[in-house]
Amino acid sequence: MLRQGRTVLEQYWEPYVADDRALVYSASKTFTATAIGLAIAEGRLALDDRVVDLLREGREPAGELDRVVSGLTVHHLLSMSTGHDADTLPELEAVPTGEWAQTFLSIRPQAPVGSRHVYNNGASWLLGELVRQLTGEDLLDYLRPRLLAPLGIDATWDTDSLGRCLGWTGLHVRTRDLAAMGELYRCDGVWQGSRLLPEGWVATATTAQIPTVEPNPEWCLGYGYQLWLGREGYRLDGAYGQFSLVLPERGLVIAITSAQATTQPLLDLVWDVLLPELDGLPVGSGALPSVPGAAIPPPPDSGTGLEWGAPGPVPFDEALADTVDAQYNLPDLIGPSARREGTGFRFRLVAAGEPLELVAGGGEWVRQLVSIRGAAVPVAAAAGADAAGALDVRVVFTDSPHTLRLRLGRDLTAGLAWRTVPLESGWLAGLVAH
């Protein structure tokens, strides 16, 4: 939490630490939109430019395009007011990656362009593609000298099969990096006395460009340029509670990385608990007190049992899921086994055909790097046996909001479930900032 640019609270819950570079999901979109703002300032495009006139690769000849599609502008992509009645990303993902731009332009909007907001990951991807085609640099390379390096952000960005930053998701940054981005916007694009963003960009990007209708009240307050408007101010917003809340009238920025399946209650806590506590702290006084010993509870360990094992593939176990939401992108795990070793457990299995081994703390978290498909994946693991001797193993992928839960019974059975499901794939080697 920053107040007038000064840190008044910084808190991490074990096993997470300050230098973890979390996957911030759709908070990535604001970085993509910011790249568009920078490119506009460099004269490479304008808000009212037609997308079909800007794309140089992967599109149909203009004469063959639908008239409605031809009317799509950069503004419509930024504000997700393309007129489509559903996200276009599933249709893009159904074709080879190199055909995405052409496929987007083949999807005729069902409503007049600019008439309504529908959350559209495909539009965000196309913004990133415009940056690549118009500048000759991918998003990360383009943003690094202009934005990321001045802010002190060492980011990574997940890429598609052609090596292109995803644009709508995939950015990995630290929690304090989200705060820095929010602070840059709070200060109208000026950082430590230097203007990084073009004058006027923040005012336009943070204005409600289109009304929004969503199931939860926090998402019904309007949409700017890849930013959500809030009760006050606006926010960068990613799945499972990746936020940078910017409250200009209070001089506040609150950055959160989390792993919440439902995030309206999390935002309610900010407004109902955190902000009132801050209101009692005079401006210029010391920081809010941190929570001592803050930790995500590891599974308790009864001490029962010495060894566990289960042959064959590990199936989904709905009893391990925290919510009734559908579980998908489940990893391909075979033959898990575990044994007590010292004060913890040594755990082995085969993941996607490759042996995997890690150490889980007995009633405590153990951070480590696990080799998966040649990638050094940072995880934290803890395990504990219940009174009946069944072993509960939890593996936190600390570069993401995802935790894998496994159960090994004394009867040679096993089960698994995600706590918050990875949205792109269940490829464990991909849950890393790389």
SVG drawing of the C-alpha trace seen along z (x, -y; Angstrom):
<svg xmlns="http://www.w3.org/2000/svg" viewBox="-27 -16 44 66">
<polyline fill="none" stroke="black" stroke-width="0.4" points="0.0,0.0 1.4,-3.4 0.2,-6.7 1.4,-9.7 4.1,-7.4 5.3,-6.3 5.0,-2.7 2.6,-2.4 2.1,1.4 3.9,4.2 2.9,7.7 3.5,11.2 1.9,14.4 4.2,17.4 5.2,19.3 5.1,16.3 8.0,13.7 8.5,10.2 10.5,11.3 8.0,13.8 7.0,12.7 3.3,13.6 1.3,14.3 -1.1,11.3 -3.4,12.6 -5.6,9.7 -3.7,7.0 -1.3,7.6 -3.9,5.9 -3.1,2.5 0.5,2.9 -0.6,3.8 -2.8,0.7 0.0,-1.4 2.2,-0.2 -0.5,-1.5 -0.5,-4.8 3.3,-5.1 3.0,-4.1 0.4,-6.8 2.8,-9.4 5.4,-8.2 3.0,-8.7 2.7,-5.1 -1.1,-5.0 -4.1,-7.0 -7.2,-6.1 -9.5,-6.5 -7.3,-4.5 -9.1,-1.5 -7.6,1.8 -7.7,3.1 -5.6,0.1 -2.9,0.8 -2.4,4.5 0.3,5.4 0.3,9.1 -2.3,11.9 -5.4,10.1 -7.7,10.4 -7.6,7.8 -9.7,4.8 -12.1,5.4 -13.0,8.8 -13.7,7.7 -17.1,7.4 -18.2,3.7 -18.8,3.8 -15.4,5.4 -13.8,2.7 -15.2,0.1 -13.3,1.4 -10.8,-1.2 -8.0,-1.2 -10.5,-2.9 -12.9,0.0 -10.2,2.6 -9.0,0.6 -12.5,0.2 -13.7,3.6 -16.6,2.1 -16.1,4.1 -19.8,5.1 -19.2,8.8 -21.5,10.7 -18.8,13.0 -15.1,13.2 -13.4,13.9 -10.4,15.7 -11.9,19.2 -12.3,18.8 -8.7,17.6 -7.4,20.5 -9.2,22.9 -6.9,22.1 -3.1,22.0 -1.5,19.1 -0.3,17.4 -3.9,17.0 -5.2,15.2 -5.3,11.7 -7.1,12.9 -9.6,15.0 -10.4,12.0 -11.2,9.9 -13.5,12.7 -15.7,12.6 -18.5,10.2 -19.7,8.2 -23.3,9.0 -24.1,5.4 -23.0,2.1 -19.4,1.3 -19.0,-0.9 -22.5,-0.1 -21.7,2.1 -19.0,3.7 -18.2,7.4 -15.1,8.6 -12.9,9.6 -9.5,11.2 -9.1,11.4 -9.3,7.6 -6.5,7.3 -4.4,9.8 -4.9,7.8 -3.6,4.6 -0.4,6.4 -0.2,7.6 -0.6,4.0 2.4,3.0 4.5,5.8 3.6,5.1 3.9,1.3 7.1,1.1 8.9,4.3 9.2,5.2 7.2,7.5 5.4,6.0 8.1,6.8 11.0,5.5 9.0,2.4 8.0,1.6 11.3,2.4 13.2,-0.8 10.2,-3.0 8.3,-1.9 9.6,1.2 13.2,0.2 12.4,-3.3 9.9,-1.7 12.5,0.9 10.3,3.7 12.0,6.9 9.1,8.6 8.6,11.8 5.7,12.4 4.3,15.8 4.3,16.2 2.4,18.1 3.8,20.8 5.3,18.1 7.1,16.5 4.8,13.5 3.7,12.0 0.2,13.0 -1.1,9.4 -4.3,10.3 -2.5,12.3 0.9,13.8 2.8,11.0 4.8,11.9 5.7,9.1 6.2,8.6 3.4,7.3 5.4,4.0 5.7,3.8 1.9,3.7 2.0,0.9 4.6,-1.0 2.4,-0.8 -0.6,-2.1 1.5,-4.9 2.7,-5.9 -1.0,-6.2 -1.9,-8.0 0.8,-10.6 -0.5,-11.1 2.3,-9.2 5.1,-11.0 7.7,-8.9 10.3,-10.6 10.0,-13.8 10.2,-12.3 7.2,-11.9 7.0,-8.4 3.5,-8.4 2.2,-11.0 0.3,-13.9 -3.4,-13.2 -3.1,-9.4 -4.0,-8.6 -7.0,-10.9 -8.4,-9.2 -7.5,-5.7 -9.1,-6.0 -12.3,-7.6 -15.3,-5.3 -15.4,-4.8 -18.3,-2.3 -20.9,-1.2 -20.5,2.4 -22.9,5.0 -21.4,7.9 -22.6,10.3 -20.7,8.7 -21.3,5.0 -17.6,4.1 -17.5,4.7 -20.6,2.6 -19.0,-0.8 -17.6,-1.2 -14.5,-0.3 -11.7,-2.6 -8.7,-1.5 -8.0,2.0 -8.8,0.7 -11.9,1.1 -13.6,-1.8 -14.3,-1.4 -16.2,-2.9 -13.4,-5.3 -10.7,-5.6 -9.9,-2.6 -7.9,0.6 -5.7,3.0 -7.5,6.3 -6.5,9.9 -8.1,13.3 -8.0,14.7 -7.4,11.3 -4.4,9.6 -5.1,5.9 -3.6,2.5 -6.3,0.2 -5.7,-3.5 -7.6,-5.9 -6.4,-9.4 -8.6,-11.4 -7.0,-9.5 -3.5,-9.5 -3.5,-5.7 -2.4,-2.7 -3.1,0.8 -1.5,3.7 -2.6,7.2 -1.6,10.6 -3.7,13.5 -5.4,16.8 -9.1,16.1 -11.7,18.0 -14.2,15.2 -12.8,11.7 -15.8,9.5 -15.4,10.4 -11.7,9.5 -12.5,6.0 -15.2,5.7 -12.5,6.3 -10.4,3.5 -13.3,1.0 -14.8,2.3 -11.7,3.1 -8.4,1.9 -9.4,-1.6 -11.1,-2.5 -8.0,-1.4 -5.9,-3.6 -8.3,-6.5 -7.3,-6.4 -3.6,-6.8 -2.7,-10.5 -1.0,-11.4 2.8,-11.5 2.7,-9.1 4.2,-5.7 3.1,-2.6 0.3,-0.4 1.4,2.6 2.0,5.8 0.4,9.1 3.0,11.1 3.6,14.6 1.3,14.2 1.1,17.5 -1.2,19.7 -1.8,22.6 0.0,25.8 -1.9,29.1 -1.6,30.3 0.4,33.5 -0.8,36.1 2.4,38.1 0.5,41.2 1.9,43.3 5.4,43.7 5.0,44.4 2.3,43.9 1.9,44.9 -0.7,45.2 -0.3,46.9 -1.6,45.5 -3.0,42.1 -4.2,39.7 -7.9,38.8 -9.7,35.6 -11.0,35.6 -13.8,33.1 -13.3,33.3 -10.0,31.5 -11.5,28.6 -12.3,25.5 -15.2,24.5 -17.8,26.2 -16.3,24.5 -15.4,26.8 -11.9,28.3 -10.0,28.4 -6.4,28.2 -5.7,31.0 -2.0,32.2 -1.2,35.7 0.2,37.3 1.0,41.0 2.2,43.2 2.7,40.7 4.6,42.0 5.8,40.4 7.7,41.3 8.6,39.5 12.1,38.1 13.4,36.1 10.7,33.7 9.1,33.7 8.3,35.9 10.0,36.8 7.4,37.0 7.8,38.6 5.6,39.0 5.6,38.9 4.3,35.7 3.6,35.7 5.9,38.6 8.8,37.1 9.9,38.1 9.4,35.3 10.7,35.2 10.2,32.6 10.4,32.2 7.3,31.2 7.6,29.8 5.7,31.6 3.3,29.0 5.4,26.2 6.3,24.8 9.5,25.7 10.5,23.5 12.6,25.1 13.2,25.3 11.8,28.3 13.1,29.4 10.1,29.9 10.8,30.4 14.1,28.6 12.5,25.6 13.5,24.7 10.0,24.1 9.8,22.4 7.4,24.2 6.6,24.3 5.4,27.7 3.9,28.8 2.2,32.1 0.6,33.7 -1.2,36.9 -4.7,36.9 -5.7,39.2 -6.6,42.0 -3.2,41.8 -4.2,40.2 -1.5,37.8 -2.5,34.3 0.1,32.7 0.0,29.1 2.3,27.7 2.2,23.9 3.5,22.6 4.8,19.3 5.1,17.6 1.3,18.0 -1.9,18.0 -2.1,21.8 -1.8,24.6 -2.0,28.3 -3.6,30.4 -3.0,34.2 -4.3,36.9 -2.6,40.2 -4.7,42.8 -3.4,45.7 -5.5,47.9 -3.3,47.2 -5.6,44.5 -4.8,41.0 -6.6,37.8 -5.8,34.3 -7.4,30.9 -6.4,27.3 -6.9,24.5 -7.7,21.9 -7.5,23.6 -4.8,22.4 -6.7,20.7 -4.3,21.4 -3.1,25.0 -2.2,27.5 1.4,27.7 3.3,27.5 6.5,26.3 4.6,23.3 3.8,22.1 7.0,20.1 8.2,16.6 10.4,17.3"/>
</svg>
